[in-house]
Amino acid sequence: MRFSRRRVLPALAASVLEGSVLAGAASAQPASSNLDGNDDDPPMPLKLVVLDIGGTLIADHGEVPDAMLGAFARHGITVTAQEFSEWRGASKRGMVRHFVELRAASGGAALIEAIYADFTTTAGKAYEKVQPIPGAENALKQLQAMKLLLATTTGFDRPLCTAILARLGWQHYFAGSITSDDVADGRPAPYMLFRAMEAAHVNETAQVIAVGDTPLDLQAANNAGLAAAIGVWSGAATEERLRKERNSGVLPSVAELPDLIRRGLPLSHCRT
């Protein structure tokens, strides 16, 4: 089945708002009619929203780059801020492995583990007073009220992800919380998104959207063939940078996501 990203969110809006005061507005979108003749079937209703954590759900005050660049420097490896920025959203362990293999003359696996342990210790301390993105928890509540399943994916490892969600008291919102520990390859590979679908028992990629603050988040969503890839510029990347990736919308933050789903995505925001 083929589906158009230009009409998927209007269709999703009609689905999730059925019976609500906004149902009339949502159903006014051309969700089930083939007006442009480009689709064989109408889009499927939305079931699952997969959200990144750092910079999407929790505030990004430079904790990750500070911890990572510091860990590299303390072990004699130079990584520039620009080089690091290209890895935002990726597996943190994979990032360490990449630069050790690229720059270190010796050390191998032991050096990788030492740098990674340094990073996780520093990042863990930095996130002891983790702050949510303003409006993020309210957005989660609204999405749940719309009968949508929620999941998270992150380049953090399992212990750090668990600690962050526990400190926020948010574990109960999510059908699954997938970390880079759970897959062979992190973003831009789509595997964490597939694991999130597995955890939520959702079979169709056309019923899933992903939200994140880095180009790699959007690349992973597109590699997975999801219904929509939504960028937020509340974290690592600028609005301008996110719009260079194939996307179904770019927002100031996740706080605006429920309203976007209710309204349907303006066609001017779509890239094909």
C-alpha positions in Angstrom: 0.0 0.0 0.0 1.2 3.5 -0.8 0.5 6.5 1.3 1.1 10.2 0.9 2.9 12.2 3.7 0.9 15.2 2.4 -2.3 13.7 3.8 -1.3 11.3 6.5 -1.6 13.7 9.5 -5.0 15.2 8.4 -6.2 11.6 8.3 -4.7 10.8 11.6 -6.3 13.9 13.1 -9.7 12.7 11.9 -9.1 9.3 13.5 -7.9 10.4 16.9 -10.5 13.1 17.3 -13.6 11.1 16.4 -16.3 12.0 18.8 -14.6 15.1 20.1 -15.5 18.7 19.5 -12.8 19.0 16.9 -14.0 16.0 15.0 -15.8 18.1 12.4 -12.8 20.1 11.6 -10.5 17.1 11.4 -12.9 15.2 9.2 -13.0 18.1 6.8 -9.5 17.2 5.7 -9.4 15.0 2.5 -8.3 11.9 4.4 -10.3 9.2 2.7 -10.8 10.7 -0.7 -8.3 10.4 -3.5 -8.5 13.9 -4.8 -5.1 14.1 -6.4 -5.2 10.5 -7.8 -1.8 9.7 -6.2 -2.8 7.2 -3.5 -4.2 3.7 -4.0 -5.7 3.6 -0.4 -6.5 6.1 2.3 -3.8 6.5 5.0 -4.1 4.4 8.1 -5.1 5.8 11.5 -2.3 6.8 13.9 -1.6 4.5 16.8 1.9 5.2 18.1 4.0 8.3 18.7 7.7 7.7 19.3 9.6 10.5 21.0 13.3 11.2 21.5 14.3 12.1 25.0 17.3 14.5 25.2 16.3 17.9 23.6 12.8 16.6 22.8 11.3 15.7 26.2 14.0 17.0 28.5 15.9 20.3 28.2 19.3 20.4 26.5 21.7 22.7 28.3 24.8 21.3 26.8 25.1 18.4 29.2 25.8 15.8 26.6 28.5 17.7 24.5 30.2 18.9 27.7 30.3 15.3 29.1 31.4 13.7 25.9 34.0 16.2 24.7 35.4 16.3 28.2 35.7 12.5 28.4 37.5 12.4 25.0 39.9 15.2 26.1 40.7 13.5 29.5 41.8 10.4 27.5 43.9 12.3 25.0 41.5 12.3 22.0 40.6 15.6 20.3 37.1 15.9 18.9 35.9 19.3 17.7 32.4 20.6 18.6 31.6 20.5 14.8 32.5 16.9 14.6 30.5 16.1 17.7 27.4 18.0 16.3 27.2 15.6 13.4 26.7 12.7 15.9 23.9 14.4 17.9 21.2 11.8 18.3 23.4 8.8 17.6 24.3 6.0 20.0 26.8 7.5 22.5 28.7 4.3 22.7 28.9 4.2 18.9 30.2 7.7 18.9 33.0 6.8 21.3 33.9 3.8 19.2 34.0 5.8 16.0 36.4 8.5 17.3 38.6 6.0 19.2 39.0 4.0 16.0 39.6 7.1 14.0 42.0 8.9 16.3 43.7 6.6 18.9 46.9 4.9 18.0 46.3 2.2 20.7 43.9 1.3 23.5 41.2 -0.3 21.5 38.2 -1.8 23.5 39.7 -0.8 26.8 40.0 2.9 25.8 36.4 2.8 24.4 35.1 1.5 27.7 37.1 4.0 29.7 35.9 7.0 27.7 32.3 5.8 27.7 32.4 5.2 31.5 33.7 8.7 32.0 30.9 10.2 29.8 28.1 8.3 31.6 29.4 9.3 35.0 29.6 12.9 34.1 26.2 12.9 32.2 24.5 11.1 35.0 25.6 13.7 37.5 24.5 16.5 35.1 21.0 15.0 34.8 20.5 14.6 38.5 18.4 17.7 38.3 16.9 17.0 34.9 14.5 19.6 33.6 11.6 18.7 31.2 10.9 20.8 28.1 8.2 23.3 29.1 4.8 21.8 28.2 6.2 18.3 27.5 4.3 16.5 30.2 1.1 18.2 29.3 1.7 17.1 25.7 2.1 13.5 26.8 -1.2 13.7 28.8 -3.0 15.1 25.8 -1.6 12.4 23.4 -2.7 9.7 25.9 -6.1 11.3 26.1 -6.3 11.0 22.3 -5.9 7.2 22.8 -2.4 7.2 21.3 0.3 4.9 22.5 3.7 6.5 23.4 7.2 5.3 23.4 10.7 6.7 23.6 14.0 6.1 21.8 17.4 7.5 22.9 21.1 7.4 22.2 21.6 7.1 26.0 22.2 3.7 27.5 19.7 1.8 29.6 20.9 3.0 33.1 20.9 6.7 32.1 17.5 6.5 30.3 16.0 4.7 33.3 17.4 7.3 35.7 16.1 10.2 33.7 12.5 8.9 33.4 12.5 7.8 37.0 13.6 11.3 38.2 10.8 12.8 36.1 8.3 10.1 37.2 7.3 9.6 33.6 7.8 5.8 33.1 4.0 5.2 33.2 3.4 7.2 30.0 5.3 4.9 27.7 4.5 1.5 26.2 8.3 1.1 25.7 11.5 3.0 26.2 14.2 1.8 23.8 17.8 2.7 24.2 20.9 2.3 22.1 21.7 -0.8 24.2 18.8 -2.6 22.7 19.9 -2.5 19.0 22.9 -3.3 16.9 23.0 0.1 15.3 21.6 3.4 16.6 20.3 6.3 14.5 20.1 6.9 11.6 19.4 3.2 11.4 15.7 2.6 12.1 16.0 -0.3 14.5 15.1 1.6 17.7 11.8 2.7 16.1 11.1 -0.9 15.1 11.8 -2.0 18.7 9.4 0.7 19.9 6.7 -0.7 17.6 7.4 -4.2 18.9 7.0 -3.0 22.5 3.7 -1.2 21.7 2.4 -4.1 19.6 2.0 -1.9 16.5 2.6 -3.7 13.3 2.2 -1.0 10.6 4.8 1.7 10.1 2.1 3.8 8.5 0.5 4.1 11.9 3.6 5.5 13.6 5.2 8.9 13.7 8.5 9.9 15.3 9.5 13.2 16.9 13.1 14.4 17.6 15.4 17.3 17.8 18.3 16.1 15.5 18.7 15.4 11.8 19.5 11.8 12.7 16.0 11.5 14.4 14.4 12.5 11.1 16.7 10.3 9.0 15.8 7.3 11.2 12.1 8.0 10.9 12.4 8.2 7.1 14.6 5.1 7.0 11.9 3.3 8.9 9.2 4.4 6.4 7.0 5.9 9.2 3.9 7.9 8.5 5.6 11.1 9.6 8.9 12.5 10.8 8.5 15.6 13.0 11.4 17.8 14.0 11.5 20.1 17.1 14.1 22.8 17.5 14.0 22.8 21.3 17.3 20.9 21.4 20.4 20.2 19.4 19.5 21.4 15.9 18.1 24.7 14.6 14.9 25.0 12.7 16.9 25.7 9.5 19.0 22.6 9.9 16.0 20.3 10.6 14.1 21.6 7.5 16.9 20.4 5.3 15.9 16.8 6.2 12.8 15.2 4.7 10.1 16.0 7.3 6.4 16.2 7.8 6.7 19.3 10.1 9.1 21.2 12.3 7.9 22.7 15.6 9.3 24.9 18.3 8.8 22.0 20.8 6.9 18.9 21.6 4.4 21.1 23.4 2.9 22.0 20.0 2.6 18.3 18.9 -1.0 17.5 20.1 -2.4 20.6 18.3 -0.5 19.7 15.1 -2.1 16.2 15.2 -5.5 17.7 15.9 -5.3 20.2 13.1 -3.6 18.0 10.5 -0.3 19.1 9.0 -0.4 22.1 6.7 0.7 21.1 3.2 3.3 23.9 3.0 5.2 22.0 5.7 5.6 18.8 3.8 8.6 17.8 1.8 8.4 15.1 -0.9 
